[in-house]
């Protein structure tokens, strides 16, 4: 699917076809194409050298769906159940207890930080190779409780097209997510065409050990860096080393990343995916327990950020 999409877009670019076919003609599509054309045109006052064409994308809610709970939390539920006999205290502690029962609403009420902590704990005690295998095997079969789709089938087709369009124009695309970095790395290359070294996320502690004469990296289950909110610009500098010229998010957890991107010199672009389609996906923003979009929705237009209306500007949501 990825190769077909890439070749289709490349042929489209060469022969003048629509580079973003799943985007309806509208202000967001026009803004994206206008920006890409001006920063890639030789001789343009806004021309940006290829080595500085860095675009960053949040993952949850921006590249794939995130309701009713971050998808990594579903993986954590299964891992917590498998580990429960070694942690009897989890049965009386939130959000562990709710996660093990599959009560995603109650788990979400414990708050984002506690959910992230549970995610990290569910990943502890495994070597890096073991964790990668567990994540990859889970993603092959696990399905969303509402749609019945594989989680990796709930990526946004318009954003897949955007990623390919940017790369075809000399951009380097990165994921900058509050999700666990190793979990995202398990599928980012295959699903998004983004290699592991271009994924920035929440980092769990790793310890070097030698077991039975074999060197390995073992996960402790503790987070050493939370890549969310104000942590995102820090993560960008630590792992990328350049300020992006394009950034896309969907919630107030991405606000600082968009602010950091657009405060640099020269041409800048920020886009916010606004979930407005209750029929094909979900509708939520200011009061949502997941992907809350309040400050960004209010200040985004004032800052000349592009608000992408999912319902009116995307002709389809998921790949067919």
C-alpha positions as CSV (number, residue, x, y, z in Angstrom):
1,X,0.0,0.0,0.0
2,X,2.8,2.4,0.9
3,X,4.7,1.8,-2.4
4,X,1.5,2.2,-4.4
5,X,0.7,5.5,-2.7
6,X,4.2,6.8,-3.1
7,X,4.4,6.0,-6.8
8,X,0.9,7.4,-7.4
9,X,1.9,10.7,-5.8
10,X,5.2,10.9,-7.6
11,X,3.5,10.3,-11.0
12,X,0.9,12.8,-10.0
13,X,3.5,15.4,-9.2
14,X,5.3,14.8,-12.5
15,X,2.2,15.1,-14.6
16,X,0.4,17.8,-12.7
17,X,-2.2,15.6,-11.0
18,X,-3.7,16.4,-7.6
19,X,-1.0,15.7,-5.0
20,X,-3.5,15.4,-2.2
21,X,-6.5,13.6,-3.7
22,X,-8.3,12.8,-0.4
23,X,-8.3,16.5,0.5
24,X,-11.3,18.5,-0.7
25,X,-10.5,21.8,-2.4
26,X,-10.6,24.3,0.5
27,X,-8.5,26.7,2.6
28,X,-6.3,24.0,4.2
29,X,-5.3,22.2,1.1
30,X,-4.6,25.5,-0.7
31,X,-2.5,26.7,2.3
32,X,-0.4,23.5,2.4
33,X,0.3,23.5,-1.4
34,X,1.0,27.2,-1.5
35,X,3.5,26.9,1.3
36,X,5.3,23.8,-0.1
37,X,5.5,25.5,-3.6
38,X,7.0,28.7,-2.3
39,X,9.6,27.1,0.0
40,X,10.7,24.7,-2.7
41,X,10.9,27.1,-5.7
42,X,14.4,28.1,-6.7
43,X,14.7,31.8,-6.8
44,X,11.7,32.4,-4.5
45,X,12.2,34.9,-1.6
46,X,10.9,32.1,0.6
47,X,13.0,29.3,-0.7
48,X,14.3,26.9,2.0
49,X,17.2,24.6,1.3
50,X,16.3,20.9,1.4
51,X,18.4,20.2,4.5
52,X,16.2,22.7,6.5
53,X,12.8,21.3,5.2
54,X,11.9,19.6,8.5
55,X,8.2,18.7,9.1
56,X,7.0,17.3,12.4
57,X,3.8,15.4,13.2
58,X,2.0,14.5,16.4
59,X,0.8,10.9,16.2
60,X,-2.3,10.3,18.3
61,X,-5.2,12.2,16.7
62,X,-3.1,13.7,14.0
63,X,-1.8,10.7,12.0
64,X,-4.3,8.1,13.3
65,X,-7.4,8.1,15.6
66,X,-7.2,8.3,19.4
67,X,-10.6,7.7,20.8
68,X,-11.9,6.4,23.2
69,X,-8.3,6.1,24.6
70,X,-4.8,6.4,23.1
71,X,-4.2,3.2,21.1
72,X,-1.1,2.3,23.0
73,X,-3.3,2.1,26.1
74,X,-5.1,-0.9,24.5
75,X,-1.8,-2.6,24.1
76,X,-1.1,-1.7,27.8
77,X,-4.3,-3.4,28.8
78,X,-3.3,-6.7,27.4
79,X,0.2,-6.3,28.9
80,X,-1.2,-5.4,32.3
81,X,-3.4,-8.5,32.3
82,X,-0.4,-10.7,31.5
83,X,1.6,-9.1,34.3
84,X,-1.2,-8.9,36.9
85,X,-0.2,-11.9,39.0
86,X,3.2,-10.2,39.8
87,X,1.5,-6.9,40.7
88,X,-1.6,-7.6,42.9
89,X,-1.6,-3.9,44.0
90,X,-2.8,-2.9,40.5
91,X,-6.3,-4.4,41.2
92,X,-6.9,-1.5,43.7
93,X,-5.1,1.3,41.9
94,X,-6.2,3.5,39.1
95,X,-5.9,3.6,36.1
96,X,-4.4,0.1,36.3
97,X,-7.6,-1.5,37.7
98,X,-9.8,0.0,35.0
99,X,-7.4,-0.7,32.2
100,X,-7.3,-4.4,33.2
101,X,-11.1,-4.4,33.2
102,X,-11.2,-2.7,29.8
103,X,-13.0,0.3,31.2
104,X,-11.4,2.9,29.1
105,X,-13.6,5.8,30.2
106,X,-12.8,5.2,33.9
107,X,-9.1,4.9,33.0
108,X,-9.1,8.2,31.1
109,X,-10.6,9.9,34.1
110,X,-7.4,9.2,36.1
111,X,-5.6,11.8,33.9
112,X,-3.1,11.7,31.1
113,X,0.0,11.5,33.3
114,X,-1.3,8.5,35.2
115,X,-2.3,6.8,32.0
116,X,1.2,7.4,30.6
117,X,2.7,6.0,33.8
118,X,0.6,2.8,33.5
119,X,1.7,2.5,29.9
120,X,5.3,2.6,31.0
121,X,4.8,0.1,33.8
122,X,3.1,-2.3,31.4
123,X,6.2,-2.3,29.3
124,X,8.8,-2.9,32.1
125,X,10.9,-5.9,32.6
126,X,11.3,-6.8,28.9
127,X,14.4,-6.5,26.8
128,X,14.2,-4.1,23.8
129,X,14.0,-7.1,21.4
130,X,11.2,-8.7,23.4
131,X,9.2,-5.5,23.6
132,X,9.5,-4.8,19.9
133,X,8.3,-8.4,19.1
134,X,5.4,-8.0,21.5
135,X,4.3,-4.7,20.0
136,X,4.6,-5.9,16.4
137,X,2.7,-9.2,17.1
138,X,-0.1,-7.3,18.9
139,X,-0.5,-4.8,16.1
140,X,-1.0,-7.6,13.6
141,X,-4.1,-8.8,15.3
142,X,-5.5,-6.3,17.8
143,X,-8.7,-4.5,16.7
144,X,-10.4,-1.4,17.7
145,X,-13.5,-2.0,20.0
146,X,-15.8,0.2,18.0
147,X,-14.7,0.0,14.3
148,X,-13.4,-3.6,14.3
149,X,-10.4,-2.4,12.3
150,X,-6.8,-3.1,13.0
151,X,-5.4,-0.1,14.8
152,X,-2.9,0.3,12.0
153,X,-5.9,0.6,9.5
154,X,-7.1,3.6,11.4
155,X,-4.5,5.9,10.1
156,X,-5.7,9.0,8.2
157,X,-5.5,8.6,4.4
158,X,-5.2,12.4,3.9
159,X,-2.2,12.6,6.2
160,X,-0.5,9.6,4.5
161,X,-0.8,11.6,1.3
162,X,0.6,14.7,3.0
163,X,3.6,12.8,4.3
164,X,4.4,11.5,0.8
165,X,3.8,14.8,-0.8
166,X,6.2,16.5,1.6
167,X,8.9,13.9,1.1
168,X,8.5,14.1,-2.7
169,X,9.3,17.8,-2.2
170,X,12.5,17.3,-0.3
171,X,11.1,17.4,3.3
172,X,12.2,15.1,6.1
173,X,9.2,14.0,8.1
174,X,9.3,13.2,11.8
175,X,6.9,12.0,14.4
176,X,6.9,13.9,17.7
177,X,4.5,12.2,20.0
178,X,3.5,11.8,23.6
179,X,3.3,8.1,23.0
180,X,6.0,5.7,23.8
181,X,8.9,6.0,21.4
182,X,9.6,2.3,21.0
183,X,5.9,1.4,20.5
184,X,5.6,3.9,17.6
185,X,8.9,2.7,16.2
186,X,7.4,-0.8,15.9
187,X,5.1,0.4,13.1
188,X,6.1,3.8,11.9
189,X,8.3,2.6,9.0
190,X,5.7,0.2,7.6
191,X,2.6,2.5,8.1
192,X,4.0,6.0,7.7
193,X,7.3,5.5,5.8
194,X,9.0,7.1,8.8
195,X,12.1,5.2,10.0
196,X,12.8,4.6,13.7
197,X,15.5,7.3,13.9
198,X,12.9,9.9,12.9
199,X,10.5,9.1,15.8
200,X,10.5,11.3,18.9
201,X,8.4,10.2,21.8
202,X,8.1,9.5,25.5
203,X,11.3,7.7,26.5
204,X,11.4,4.8,28.9
205,X,14.5,4.0,31.0
206,X,16.8,1.4,29.6
207,X,19.5,-0.5,31.4
208,X,22.4,-2.4,29.8
209,X,22.7,-6.0,31.2
210,X,24.4,-9.2,30.2
211,X,22.3,-12.3,30.8
212,X,23.7,-15.7,30.0
213,X,26.5,-14.1,28.2
214,X,24.2,-12.1,25.9
215,X,24.3,-8.2,26.1
216,X,20.8,-6.7,26.1
217,X,18.9,-3.5,26.9
218,X,16.2,-4.0,29.5
219,X,13.2,-1.7,30.1
220,X,12.7,-0.6,33.7
221,X,9.1,0.7,33.2
222,X,10.1,4.3,34.3
223,X,9.8,7.3,32.0
224,X,12.9,9.4,31.7
225,X,11.4,11.9,29.3
226,X,7.8,12.9,28.6
227,X,7.4,14.2,25.1
228,X,4.2,16.2,25.5
229,X,3.2,19.8,25.8
230,X,6.3,21.9,26.6
231,X,8.4,18.7,26.3
232,X,7.8,18.5,22.6
233,X,10.1,21.5,21.6
234,X,12.7,20.0,24.0
235,X,12.4,16.6,22.3
236,X,12.7,18.2,18.9
237,X,16.0,19.9,19.9
238,X,17.3,16.8,21.6
239,X,16.6,14.3,18.9
240,X,16.3,16.4,15.7
241,X,18.5,19.4,16.4
242,X,16.7,21.7,14.1
243,X,13.6,23.9,14.4
244,X,10.9,22.6,12.0
245,X,9.4,24.8,9.4
246,X,6.1,22.8,9.4
247,X,4.3,21.2,12.3
248,X,0.9,19.4,12.6
249,X,-1.0,18.5,15.7
250,X,-4.6,18.1,16.9
251,X,-4.7,19.0,20.6
252,X,-3.4,21.5,23.2
253,X,-0.7,19.0,24.0
254,X,0.8,20.1,20.6
255,X,0.5,23.8,21.3
256,X,4.1,24.4,22.3
257,X,5.4,22.4,19.3
258,X,3.3,24.5,16.9
259,X,4.3,27.7,18.8
260,X,8.0,26.8,18.7
261,X,7.9,26.0,15.0
262,X,6.1,29.2,13.9
263,X,8.2,31.5,16.1
264,X,11.3,30.9,14.0
265,X,12.5,33.2,11.2
266,X,11.5,32.7,7.6
267,X,8.4,30.9,6.2
268,X,6.5,28.7,8.8
269,X,3.4,26.6,8.8
270,X,1.3,25.1,11.6
271,X,-1.7,22.9,11.0
272,X,-4.3,21.6,13.5
273,X,-6.5,18.6,12.7
274,X,-9.9,19.4,14.1
275,X,-12.0,16.4,14.8
276,X,-15.5,17.4,13.5
277,X,-16.8,14.2,11.9
278,X,-19.0,12.2,14.3
279,X,-20.2,9.9,11.5
280,X,-16.9,8.8,9.9
281,X,-14.7,9.2,13.0
282,X,-15.4,11.3,16.2
283,X,-16.4,14.8,17.0
284,X,-14.6,16.5,19.9
285,X,-12.5,19.5,21.0
286,X,-12.7,21.8,24.0
287,X,-14.2,19.4,26.5
288,X,-12.7,16.1,25.4
289,X,-10.9,13.8,27.9
290,X,-8.6,12.7,25.0
291,X,-7.1,15.2,22.5
292,X,-8.6,18.3,24.2
293,X,-8.4,21.2,21.8
294,X,-9.2,24.5,23.5
295,X,-6.4,27.0,23.5
296,X,-5.3,25.9,20.0
297,X,-8.8,26.4,18.7
298,X,-9.0,29.9,20.2
299,X,-5.5,31.1,19.5
300,X,-4.7,29.2,16.3
301,X,-6.6,31.5,13.9
302,X,-5.0,34.6,15.6
303,X,-1.6,33.1,15.1
304,X,-2.4,32.3,11.4
305,X,-2.3,28.5,12.0
306,X,-4.4,26.4,9.6
307,X,-7.3,24.7,11.3
308,X,-8.1,21.5,9.2
309,X,-11.9,20.7,9.4
310,X,-12.0,16.9,9.1
311,X,-15.6,16.7,8.1
312,X,-15.6,19.3,5.3
313,X,-12.0,19.1,4.1
314,X,-11.3,15.4,3.9
315,X,-13.2,13.3,1.3
316,X,-12.3,10.1,3.2
317,X,-10.8,9.3,6.6
318,X,-9.1,5.9,6.4
319,X,-7.4,4.0,3.6
320,X,-9.7,1.7,1.6
